Amino acid sequence: GAEGQIIYLENIGLASVSLLDSVKVSASGKFSFKSPRPEYPDFYRLRLKNQWINFAIDSTESLTITADAKSFATSYTVEGSNDCVAIKEITLAQLDAGQEIRHAREAYQSGALSDTAFRRCIAEAATAYKDVARKYIYPMSTAAYFALFQQVDGMFLFDPYDKEDSRAFGAVATSYHTLYPESPRSKHLYNLALQSLKATHAYAATPDSITA
């Protein structure tokens, strides 16, 4: 359903999203991209107009993604990576949380919700998301990292400075630090987790571990 449209391959970096390649979709719906193999596991997305499919890949995986243009971002299937299947479920939970929060904000701005009710709605939406995401926090995976950094309107659904959420940051940071100590993502997450621990005063940190 996307014949003649342009599909984009983008890298989701620490600070920005960068375009790697683009191609016009053929009548058969098939296409191919080329991009350098990442040194460490990294995150990417396929973008079609204002819809996108998030996925992670390392140097050994081969993925097959099948989608329909009308519901590109939500009804696709992915084969070849359990992490990418998990990333889909996490993304759908994030979209659900975003919808709930935006509805609550609209009601609040119209005067239909009080401050207390608005804050409760946000907390409930974030909790529903985290109930899904926490299934993938342990053991460590690219899906766990992805889950920690999902946002709605610039608000992190996992708060690194929340006492409970900091456990998840610590666990994933420790695993990434052990497996990929030179990865920029590992260093960023490790530093964030250390700041979180200092802020909450809940856990002890050593050079080798920042879990509880």
Secondary structure, 3 states (H helix, E strand, C coil): CCCCCEEEEEEECCCCEEEEEEEECCCCCCCCCCCCCCCCCEEEEEEECCEEEEEEECCCCCCEEECCHHHCCCCCEEECCHHHHHHHHHHHHHHHHHHHHHHHHHHHHCCCCCHHHHHHHHHHHHHHHHHHHHHHCCCCCHHHHHHHCCEECCEECCCCCCCCHHHHHHHHHHHHHHHCCCCHHHHHHHHHHHHHHHHHCCCCCCCCCCCC
